[in-house]
Amino acid sequence: MRERWERVVRYLREVRTEMDKVTWPQKKEIIGSTVVVIISVFLVSFFLGVVDLGLQRLAGLLLR
């Protein structure tokens, strides 16, 4: 049991050491990335909506 506890403590120390090495993005970078993602989602959803509408009408014509 003690060995398991020591492994957990060692793991947590290593995690802390690695977290100190992480370069976190600045607020401006996060906002910019978020805007890009939101715009991309709107563009892709619009495109898929148009494709869906076109396929729906095509299927309607074929099934008449």
mmCIF file of the N, C-alpha and C atoms, coordinates in Angstrom:
data_MODEL
# 
_entry.id   MODEL 
# 
loop_
_atom_site.group_PDB 
_atom_site.id 
_atom_site.type_symbol 
_atom_site.label_atom_id 
_atom_site.label_alt_id 
_atom_site.label_comp_id 
_atom_site.label_asym_id 
_atom_site.label_entity_id 
_atom_site.label_seq_id 
_atom_site.pdbx_PDB_ins_code 
_atom_site.Cartn_x 
_atom_site.Cartn_y 
_atom_site.Cartn_z 
_atom_site.occupancy 
_atom_site.B_iso_or_equiv 
_atom_site.pdbx_formal_charge 
_atom_site.auth_seq_id 
_atom_site.auth_comp_id 
_atom_site.auth_asym_id 
_atom_site.auth_atom_id 
_atom_site.pdbx_PDB_model_num 
ATOM 1   N N  . MET A 1 1  ? 0.828   -1.194 0.000   1.00 0.00 ? 1  MET A N  1 
ATOM 2   C CA . MET A 1 1  ? 0.000   0.000  0.000   1.00 0.00 ? 1  MET A CA 1 
ATOM 3   C C  . MET A 1 1  ? 0.867   1.250  0.000   1.00 0.00 ? 1  MET A C  1 
ATOM 4   N N  . ARG A 1 2  ? 1.959   1.202  0.743   1.00 0.00 ? 2  ARG A N  1 
ATOM 5   C CA . ARG A 1 2  ? 2.845   2.369  0.821   1.00 0.00 ? 2  ARG A CA 1 
ATOM 6   C C  . ARG A 1 2  ? 3.488   2.652  -0.537  1.00 0.00 ? 2  ARG A C  1 
ATOM 7   N N  . GLU A 1 3  ? 3.856   1.583  -1.235  1.00 0.00 ? 3  GLU A N  1 
ATOM 8   C CA . GLU A 1 3  ? 4.472   1.759  -2.558  1.00 0.00 ? 3  GLU A CA 1 
ATOM 9   C C  . GLU A 1 3  ? 3.497   2.438  -3.525  1.00 0.00 ? 3  GLU A C  1 
ATOM 10  N N  . ARG A 1 4  ? 2.251   2.058  -3.442  1.00 0.00 ? 4  ARG A N  1 
ATOM 11  C CA . ARG A 1 4  ? 1.235   2.657  -4.301  1.00 0.00 ? 4  ARG A CA 1 
ATOM 12  C C  . ARG A 1 4  ? 1.096   4.151  -3.991  1.00 0.00 ? 4  ARG A C  1 
ATOM 13  N N  . TRP A 1 5  ? 1.076   4.499  -2.718  1.00 0.00 ? 5  TRP A N  1 
ATOM 14  C CA . TRP A 1 5  ? 0.977   5.900  -2.292  1.00 0.00 ? 5  TRP A CA 1 
ATOM 15  C C  . TRP A 1 5  ? 2.182   6.697  -2.797  1.00 0.00 ? 5  TRP A C  1 
ATOM 16  N N  . GLU A 1 6  ? 3.376   6.111  -2.693  1.00 0.00 ? 6  GLU A N  1 
ATOM 17  C CA . GLU A 1 6  ? 4.591   6.794  -3.166  1.00 0.00 ? 6  GLU A CA 1 
ATOM 18  C C  . GLU A 1 6  ? 4.537   7.008  -4.677  1.00 0.00 ? 6  GLU A C  1 
ATOM 19  N N  . ARG A 1 7  ? 3.981   6.045  -5.416  1.00 0.00 ? 7  ARG A N  1 
ATOM 20  C CA . ARG A 1 7  ? 3.849   6.205  -6.864  1.00 0.00 ? 7  ARG A CA 1 
ATOM 21  C C  . ARG A 1 7  ? 2.882   7.321  -7.205  1.00 0.00 ? 7  ARG A C  1 
ATOM 22  N N  . VAL A 1 8  ? 1.802   7.424  -6.451  1.00 0.00 ? 8  VAL A N  1 
ATOM 23  C CA . VAL A 1 8  ? 0.830   8.495  -6.682  1.00 0.00 ? 8  VAL A CA 1 
ATOM 24  C C  . VAL A 1 8  ? 1.462   9.849  -6.398  1.00 0.00 ? 8  VAL A C  1 
ATOM 25  N N  . VAL A 1 9  ? 2.188   9.963  -5.306  1.00 0.00 ? 9  VAL A N  1 
ATOM 26  C CA . VAL A 1 9  ? 2.845   11.222 -4.951  1.00 0.00 ? 9  VAL A CA 1 
ATOM 27  C C  . VAL A 1 9  ? 3.876   11.589 -6.016  1.00 0.00 ? 9  VAL A C  1 
ATOM 28  N N  . ARG A 1 10 ? 4.672   10.620 -6.465  1.00 0.00 ? 10 ARG A N  1 
ATOM 29  C CA . ARG A 1 10 ? 5.669   10.882 -7.509  1.00 0.00 ? 10 ARG A CA 1 
ATOM 30  C C  . ARG A 1 10 ? 4.992   11.338 -8.797  1.00 0.00 ? 10 ARG A C  1 
ATOM 31  N N  . TYR A 1 11 ? 3.894   10.687 -9.158  1.00 0.00 ? 11 TYR A N  1 
ATOM 32  C CA . TYR A 1 11 ? 3.155   11.066 -10.351 1.00 0.00 ? 11 TYR A CA 1 
ATOM 33  C C  . TYR A 1 11 ? 2.657   12.509 -10.245 1.00 0.00 ? 11 TYR A C  1 
ATOM 34  N N  . LEU A 1 12 ? 2.089   12.863 -9.105  1.00 0.00 ? 12 LEU A N  1 
ATOM 35  C CA . LEU A 1 12 ? 1.573   14.220 -8.938  1.00 0.00 ? 12 LEU A CA 1 
ATOM 36  C C  . LEU A 1 12 ? 2.695   15.257 -8.976  1.00 0.00 ? 12 LEU A C  1 
ATOM 37  N N  . ARG A 1 13 ? 3.856   14.922 -8.445  1.00 0.00 ? 13 ARG A N  1 
ATOM 38  C CA . ARG A 1 13 ? 5.004   15.842 -8.542  1.00 0.00 ? 13 ARG A CA 1 
ATOM 39  C C  . ARG A 1 13 ? 5.437   16.028 -9.989  1.00 0.00 ? 13 ARG A C  1 
ATOM 40  N N  . GLU A 1 14 ? 5.446   14.937 -10.744 1.00 0.00 ? 14 GLU A N  1 
ATOM 41  C CA . GLU A 1 14 ? 5.814   15.028 -12.160 1.00 0.00 ? 14 GLU A CA 1 
ATOM 42  C C  . GLU A 1 14 ? 4.792   15.849 -12.935 1.00 0.00 ? 14 GLU A C  1 
ATOM 43  N N  . VAL A 1 15 ? 3.522   15.690 -12.599 1.00 0.00 ? 15 VAL A N  1 
ATOM 44  C CA . VAL A 1 15 ? 2.472   16.479 -13.255 1.00 0.00 ? 15 VAL A CA 1 
ATOM 45  C C  . VAL A 1 15 ? 2.697   17.952 -12.967 1.00 0.00 ? 15 VAL A C  1 
ATOM 46  N N  . ARG A 1 16 ? 2.987   18.281 -11.735 1.00 0.00 ? 16 ARG A N  1 
ATOM 47  C CA . ARG A 1 16 ? 3.221   19.682 -11.372 1.00 0.00 ? 16 ARG A CA 1 
ATOM 48  C C  . ARG A 1 16 ? 4.432   20.243 -12.124 1.00 0.00 ? 16 ARG A C  1 
ATOM 49  N N  . THR A 1 17 ? 5.497   19.462 -12.234 1.00 0.00 ? 17 THR A N  1 
ATOM 50  C CA . THR A 1 17 ? 6.683   19.900 -12.961 1.00 0.00 ? 17 THR A CA 1 
ATOM 51  C C  . THR A 1 17 ? 6.354   20.163 -14.426 1.00 0.00 ? 17 THR A C  1 
ATOM 52  N N  . GLU A 1 18 ? 5.586   19.269 -15.040 1.00 0.00 ? 18 GLU A N  1 
ATOM 53  C CA . GLU A 1 18 ? 5.222   19.448 -16.442 1.00 0.00 ? 18 GLU A CA 1 
ATOM 54  C C  . GLU A 1 18 ? 4.272   20.627 -16.627 1.00 0.00 ? 18 GLU A C  1 
ATOM 55  N N  . MET A 1 19 ? 3.371   20.839 -15.688 1.00 0.00 ? 19 MET A N  1 
ATOM 56  C CA . MET A 1 19 ? 2.445   21.974 -15.790 1.00 0.00 ? 19 MET A CA 1 
ATOM 57  C C  . MET A 1 19 ? 3.196   23.302 -15.703 1.00 0.00 ? 19 MET A C  1 
ATOM 58  N N  . ASP A 1 20 ? 4.291   23.337 -14.985 1.00 0.00 ? 20 ASP A N  1 
ATOM 59  C CA . ASP A 1 20 ? 5.101   24.557 -14.917 1.00 0.00 ? 20 ASP A CA 1 
ATOM 60  C C  . ASP A 1 20 ? 5.753   24.869 -16.266 1.00 0.00 ? 20 ASP A C  1 
ATOM 61  N N  . LYS A 1 21 ? 5.929   23.853 -17.105 1.00 0.00 ? 21 LYS A N  1 
ATOM 62  C CA . LYS A 1 21 ? 6.564   24.035 -18.412 1.00 0.00 ? 21 LYS A CA 1 
ATOM 63  C C  . LYS A 1 21 ? 5.570   24.502 -19.482 1.00 0.00 ? 21 LYS A C  1 
ATOM 64  N N  . VAL A 1 22 ? 4.289   24.401 -19.192 1.00 0.00 ? 22 VAL A N  1 
ATOM 65  C CA . VAL A 1 22 ? 3.258   24.732 -20.181 1.00 0.00 ? 22 VAL A CA 1 
ATOM 66  C C  . VAL A 1 22 ? 3.237   26.229 -20.435 1.00 0.00 ? 22 VAL A C  1 
ATOM 67  N N  . THR A 1 23 ? 3.142   26.602 -21.709 1.00 0.00 ? 23 THR A N  1 
ATOM 68  C CA . THR A 1 23 ? 2.975   27.993 -22.085 1.00 0.00 ? 23 THR A CA 1 
ATOM 69  C C  . THR A 1 23 ? 1.499   28.216 -22.349 1.00 0.00 ? 23 THR A C  1 
ATOM 70  N N  . TRP A 1 24 ? 0.863   28.956 -21.469 1.00 0.00 ? 24 TRP A N  1 
ATOM 71  C CA . TRP A 1 24 ? -0.569  29.186 -21.590 1.00 0.00 ? 24 TRP A CA 1 
ATOM 72  C C  . TRP A 1 24 ? -0.830  30.347 -22.535 1.00 0.00 ? 24 TRP A C  1 
ATOM 73  N N  . PRO A 1 25 ? -1.889  30.254 -23.367 1.00 0.00 ? 25 PRO A N  1 
ATOM 74  C CA . PRO A 1 25 ? -2.187  31.338 -24.304 1.00 0.00 ? 25 PRO A CA 1 
ATOM 75  C C  . PRO A 1 25 ? -2.674  32.595 -23.577 1.00 0.00 ? 25 PRO A C  1 
ATOM 76  N N  . GLN A 1 26 ? -2.430  33.721 -24.205 1.00 0.00 ? 26 GLN A N  1 
ATOM 77  C CA . GLN A 1 26 ? -2.891  34.994 -23.655 1.00 0.00 ? 26 GLN A CA 1 
ATOM 78  C C  . GLN A 1 26 ? -4.379  35.161 -23.941 1.00 0.00 ? 26 GLN A C  1 
ATOM 79  N N  . LYS A 1 27 ? -5.004  36.070 -23.231 1.00 0.00 ? 27 LYS A N  1 
ATOM 80  C CA . LYS A 1 27 ? -6.442  36.301 -23.385 1.00 0.00 ? 27 LYS A CA 1 
ATOM 81  C C  . LYS A 1 27 ? -6.784  36.682 -24.820 1.00 0.00 ? 27 LYS A C  1 
ATOM 82  N N  . LYS A 1 28 ? -5.938  37.498 -25.438 1.00 0.00 ? 28 LYS A N  1 
ATOM 83  C CA . LYS A 1 28 ? -6.181  37.946 -26.815 1.00 0.00 ? 28 LYS A CA 1 
ATOM 84  C C  . LYS A 1 28 ? -6.174  36.751 -27.783 1.00 0.00 ? 28 LYS A C  1 
ATOM 85  N N  . GLU A 1 29 ? -5.266  35.808 -27.574 1.00 0.00 ? 29 GLU A N  1 
ATOM 86  C CA . GLU A 1 29 ? -5.194  34.622 -28.424 1.00 0.00 ? 29 GLU A CA 1 
ATOM 87  C C  . GLU A 1 29 ? -6.436  33.743 -28.255 1.00 0.00 ? 29 GLU A C  1 
ATOM 88  N N  . ILE A 1 30 ? -6.892  33.611 -27.037 1.00 0.00 ? 30 ILE A N  1 
ATOM 89  C CA . ILE A 1 30 ? -8.072  32.794 -26.767 1.00 0.00 ? 30 ILE A CA 1 
ATOM 90  C C  . ILE A 1 30 ? -9.301  33.407 -27.431 1.00 0.00 ? 30 ILE A C  1 
ATOM 91  N N  . ILE A 1 31 ? -9.458  34.720 -27.314 1.00 0.00 ? 31 ILE A N  1 
ATOM 92  C CA . ILE A 1 31 ? -10.606 35.399 -27.927 1.00 0.00 ? 31 ILE A CA 1 
ATOM 93  C C  . ILE A 1 31 ? -10.553 35.249 -29.447 1.00 0.00 ? 31 ILE A C  1 
ATOM 94  N N  . GLY A 1 32 ? -9.372  35.436 -30.030 1.00 0.00 ? 32 GLY A N  1 
ATOM 95  C CA . GLY A 1 32 ? -9.224  35.289 -31.482 1.00 0.00 ? 32 GLY A CA 1 
ATOM 96  C C  . GLY A 1 32 ? -9.561  33.893 -31.950 1.00 0.00 ? 32 GLY A C  1 
ATOM 97  N N  . SER A 1 33 ? -9.082  32.887 -31.240 1.00 0.00 ? 33 SER A N  1 
ATOM 98  C CA . SER A 1 33 ? -9.372  31.500 -31.607 1.00 0.00 ? 33 SER A CA 1 
ATOM 99  C C  . SER A 1 33 ? -10.856 31.194 -31.466 1.00 0.00 ? 33 SER A C  1 
ATOM 100 N N  . THR A 1 34 ? -11.473 31.719 -30.438 1.00 0.00 ? 34 THR A N  1 
ATOM 101 C CA . THR A 1 34 ? -12.899 31.498 -30.214 1.00 0.00 ? 34 THR A CA 1 
ATOM 102 C C  . THR A 1 34 ? -13.722 32.108 -31.340 1.00 0.00 ? 34 THR A C  1 
ATOM 103 N N  . VAL A 1 35 ? -13.354 33.300 -31.770 1.00 0.00 ? 35 VAL A N  1 
ATOM 104 C CA . VAL A 1 35 ? -14.070 33.963 -32.872 1.00 0.00 ? 35 VAL A CA 1 
ATOM 105 C C  . VAL A 1 35 ? -13.941 33.137 -34.148 1.00 0.00 ? 35 VAL A C  1 
ATOM 106 N N  . VAL A 1 36 ? -12.738 32.640 -34.417 1.00 0.00 ? 36 VAL A N  1 
ATOM 107 C CA . VAL A 1 36 ? -12.527 31.816 -35.615 1.00 0.00 ? 36 VAL A CA 1 
ATOM 108 C C  . VAL A 1 36 ? -13.395 30.561 -35.554 1.00 0.00 ? 36 VAL A C  1 
ATOM 109 N N  . VAL A 1 37 ? -13.464 29.920 -34.406 1.00 0.00 ? 37 VAL A N  1 
ATOM 110 C CA . VAL A 1 37 ? -14.267 28.705 -34.264 1.00 0.00 ? 37 VAL A CA 1 
ATOM 111 C C  . VAL A 1 37 ? -15.747 29.010 -34.466 1.00 0.00 ? 37 VAL A C  1 
ATOM 112 N N  . ILE A 1 38 ? -16.239 30.086 -33.870 1.00 0.00 ? 38 ILE A N  1 
ATOM 113 C CA . ILE A 1 38 ? -17.660 30.432 -33.999 1.00 0.00 ? 38 ILE A CA 1 
ATOM 114 C C  . ILE A 1 38 ? -18.012 30.738 -35.451 1.00 0.00 ? 38 ILE A C  1 
ATOM 115 N N  . ILE A 1 39 ? -17.171 31.515 -36.129 1.00 0.00 ? 39 ILE A N  1 
ATOM 116 C CA . ILE A 1 39 ? -17.422 31.825 -37.542 1.00 0.00 ? 39 ILE A CA 1 
ATOM 117 C C  . ILE A 1 39 ? -17.384 30.551 -38.383 1.00 0.00 ? 39 ILE A C  1 
ATOM 118 N N  . SER A 1 40 ? -16.432 29.675 -38.113 1.00 0.00 ? 40 SER A N  1 
ATOM 119 C CA . SER A 1 40 ? -16.328 28.414 -38.857 1.00 0.00 ? 40 SER A CA 1 
ATOM 120 C C  . SER A 1 40 ? -17.564 27.555 -38.658 1.00 0.00 ? 40 SER A C  1 
ATOM 121 N N  . VAL A 1 41 ? -18.068 27.498 -37.446 1.00 0.00 ? 41 VAL A N  1 
ATOM 122 C CA . VAL A 1 41 ? -19.269 26.701 -37.166 1.00 0.00 ? 41 VAL A CA 1 
ATOM 123 C C  . VAL A 1 41 ? -20.454 27.254 -37.947 1.00 0.00 ? 41 VAL A C  1 
ATOM 124 N N  . PHE A 1 42 ? -20.605 28.576 -37.966 1.00 0.00 ? 42 PHE A N  1 
ATOM 125 C CA . PHE A 1 42 ? -21.716 29.163 -38.728 1.00 0.00 ? 42 PHE A CA 1 
ATOM 126 C C  . PHE A 1 42 ? -21.578 28.879 -40.223 1.00 0.00 ? 42 PHE A C  1 
ATOM 127 N N  . LEU A 1 43 ? -20.380 29.002 -40.770 1.00 0.00 ? 43 LEU A N  1 
ATOM 128 C CA . LEU A 1 43 ? -20.183 28.749 -42.198 1.00 0.00 ? 43 LEU A CA 1 
ATOM 129 C C  . LEU A 1 43 ? -20.453 27.295 -42.558 1.00 0.00 ? 43 LEU A C  1 
ATOM 130 N N  . VAL A 1 44 ? -19.936 26.379 -41.758 1.00 0.00 ? 44 VAL A N  1 
ATOM 131 C CA . VAL A 1 44 ? -20.138 24.956 -42.042 1.00 0.00 ? 44 VAL A CA 1 
ATOM 132 C C  . VAL A 1 44 ? -21.610 24.587 -41.885 1.00 0.00 ? 44 VAL A C  1 
ATOM 133 N N  . SER A 1 45 ? -22.267 25.112 -40.855 1.00 0.00 ? 45 SER A N  1 
ATOM 134 C CA . SER A 1 45 ? -23.685 24.789 -40.667 1.00 0.00 ? 45 SER A CA 1 
ATOM 135 C C  . SER A 1 45 ? -24.529 25.368 -41.800 1.00 0.00 ? 45 SER A C  1 
ATOM 136 N N  . PHE A 1 46 ? -24.190 26.564 -42.283 1.00 0.00 ? 46 PHE A N  1 
ATOM 137 C CA . PHE A 1 46 ? -24.908 27.142 -43.419 1.00 0.00 ? 46 PHE A CA 1 
ATOM 138 C C  . PHE A 1 46 ? -24.715 26.269 -44.657 1.00 0.00 ? 46 PHE A C  1 
ATOM 139 N N  . PHE A 1 47 ? -23.470 25.875 -44.918 1.00 0.00 ? 47 PHE A N  1 
ATOM 140 C CA . PHE A 1 47 ? -23.167 25.026 -46.068 1.00 0.00 ? 47 PHE A CA 1 
ATOM 141 C C  . PHE A 1 47 ? -23.934 23.704 -45.987 1.00 0.00 ? 47 PHE A C  1 
ATOM 142 N N  . LEU A 1 48 ? -23.897 23.066 -44.825 1.00 0.00 ? 48 LEU A N  1 
ATOM 143 C CA . LEU A 1 48 ? -24.595 21.785 -44.675 1.00 0.00 ? 48 LEU A CA 1 
ATOM 144 C C  . LEU A 1 48 ? -26.107 21.958 -44.794 1.00 0.00 ? 48 LEU A C  1 
ATOM 145 N N  . GLY A 1 49 ? -26.625 23.091 -44.337 1.00 0.00 ? 49 GLY A N  1 
ATOM 146 C CA . GLY A 1 49 ? -28.058 23.362 -44.482 1.00 0.00 ? 49 GLY A CA 1 
ATOM 147 C C  . GLY A 1 49 ? -28.451 23.488 -45.935 1.00 0.00 ? 49 GLY A C  1 
ATOM 148 N N  . VAL A 1 50 ? -27.614 24.181 -46.723 1.00 0.00 ? 50 VAL A N  1 
ATOM 149 C CA . VAL A 1 50 ? -27.884 24.337 -48.161 1.00 0.00 ? 50 VAL A CA 1 
ATOM 150 C C  . VAL A 1 50 ? -27.799 22.981 -48.859 1.00 0.00 ? 50 VAL A C  1 
ATOM 151 N N  . VAL A 1 51 ? -26.784 22.197 -48.534 1.00 0.00 ? 51 VAL A N  1 
ATOM 152 C CA . VAL A 1 51 ? -26.645 20.865 -49.138 1.00 0.00 ? 51 VAL A CA 1 
ATOM 153 C C  . VAL A 1 51 ? -27.845 19.994 -48.765 1.00 0.00 ? 51 VAL A C  1 
ATOM 154 N N  . ASP A 1 52 ? -28.256 20.035 -47.507 1.00 0.00 ? 52 ASP A N  1 
ATOM 155 C CA . ASP A 1 52 ? -29.402 19.241 -47.057 1.00 0.00 ? 52 ASP A CA 1 
ATOM 156 C C  . ASP A 1 52 ? -30.666 19.651 -47.795 1.00 0.00 ? 52 ASP A C  1 
ATOM 157 N N  . LEU A 1 53 ? -30.880 20.939 -47.929 1.00 0.00 ? 53 LEU A N  1 
ATOM 158 C CA . LEU A 1 53 ? -32.066 21.424 -48.640 1.00 0.00 ? 53 LEU A CA 1 
ATOM 159 C C  . LEU A 1 53 ? -32.034 20.959 -50.094 1.00 0.00 ? 53 LEU A C  1 
ATOM 160 N N  . GLY A 1 54 ? -30.869 21.057 -50.730 1.00 0.00 ? 54 GLY A N  1 
ATOM 161 C CA . GLY A 1 54 ? -30.745 20.603 -52.119 1.00 0.00 ? 54 GLY A CA 1 
ATOM 162 C C  . GLY A 1 54 ? -31.005 19.116 -52.260 1.00 0.00 ? 54 GLY A C  1 
ATOM 163 N N  . LEU A 1 55 ? -30.450 18.319 -51.368 1.00 0.00 ? 55 LEU A N  1 
ATOM 164 C CA . LEU A 1 55 ? -30.673 16.875 -51.431 1.00 0.00 ? 55 LEU A CA 1 
ATOM 165 C C  . LEU A 1 55 ? -32.124 16.520 -51.132 1.00 0.00 ? 55 LEU A C  1 
ATOM 166 N N  . GLN A 1 56 ? -32.747 17.273 -50.237 1.00 0.00 ? 56 GLN A N  1 
ATOM 167 C CA . GLN A 1 56 ? -34.155 17.033 -49.925 1.00 0.00 ? 56 GLN A CA 1 
ATOM 168 C C  . GLN A 1 56 ? -35.026 17.295 -51.152 1.00 0.00 ? 56 GLN A C  1 
ATOM 169 N N  . ARG A 1 57 ? -34.756 18.386 -51.838 1.00 0.00 ? 57 ARG A N  1 
ATOM 170 C CA . ARG A 1 57 ? -35.543 18.697 -53.044 1.00 0.00 ? 57 ARG A CA 1 
ATOM 171 C C  . ARG A 1 57 ? -35.267 17.684 -54.157 1.00 0.00 ? 57 ARG A C  1 
ATOM 172 N N  . LEU A 1 58 ? -33.999 17.270 -54.288 1.00 0.00 ? 58 LEU A N  1 
ATOM 173 C CA . LEU A 1 58 ? -33.653 16.266 -55.293 1.00 0.00 ? 58 LEU A CA 1 
ATOM 174 C C  . LEU A 1 58 ? -34.359 14.946 -55.000 1.00 0.00 ? 58 LEU A C  1 
ATOM 175 N N  . ALA A 1 59 ? -34.382 14.540 -53.755 1.00 0.00 ? 59 ALA A N  1 
ATOM 176 C CA . ALA A 1 59 ? -35.067 13.300 -53.382 1.00 0.00 ? 59 ALA A CA 1 
ATOM 177 C C  . ALA A 1 59 ? -36.562 13.441 -53.633 1.00 0.00 ? 59 ALA A C  1 
ATOM 178 N N  . GLY A 1 60 ? -37.110 14.605 -53.374 1.00 0.00 ? 60 GLY A N  1 
ATOM 179 C CA . GLY A 1 60 ? -38.544 14.844 -53.634 1.00 0.00 ? 60 GLY A CA 1 
ATOM 180 C C  . GLY A 1 60 ? -38.869 14.724 -55.112 1.00 0.00 ? 60 GLY A C  1 
ATOM 181 N N  . LEU A 1 61 ? -37.983 15.230 -55.957 1.00 0.00 ? 61 LEU A N  1 
ATOM 182 C CA . LEU A 1 61 ? -38.212 15.139 -57.397 1.00 0.00 ? 61 LEU A CA 1 
ATOM 183 C C  . LEU A 1 61 ? -38.098 13.686 -57.884 1.00 0.00 ? 61 LEU A C  1 
ATOM 184 N N  . LEU A 1 62 ? -37.142 12.962 -57.342 1.00 0.00 ? 62 LEU A N  1 
ATOM 185 C CA . LEU A 1 62 ? -36.934 11.580 -57.761 1.00 0.00 ? 62 LEU A CA 1 
ATOM 186 C C  . LEU A 1 62 ? -38.052 10.653 -57.301 1.00 0.00 ? 62 LEU A C  1 
ATOM 187 N N  . LEU A 1 63 ? -38.673 10.969 -56.179 1.00 0.00 ? 63 LEU A N  1 
ATOM 188 C CA . LEU A 1 63 ? -39.698 10.079 -55.631 1.00 0.00 ? 63 LEU A CA 1 
ATOM 189 C C  . LEU A 1 63 ? -41.096 10.419 -56.109 1.00 0.00 ? 63 LEU A C  1 
ATOM 190 N N  . ARG A 1 64 ? -41.256 11.413 -56.952 1.00 0.00 ? 64 ARG A N  1 
ATOM 191 C CA . ARG A 1 64 ? -42.596 11.748 -57.473 1.00 0.00 ? 64 ARG A CA 1 
ATOM 192 C C  . ARG A 1 64 ? -43.067 10.751 -58.466 1.00 0.00 ? 64 ARG A C  1 
# 
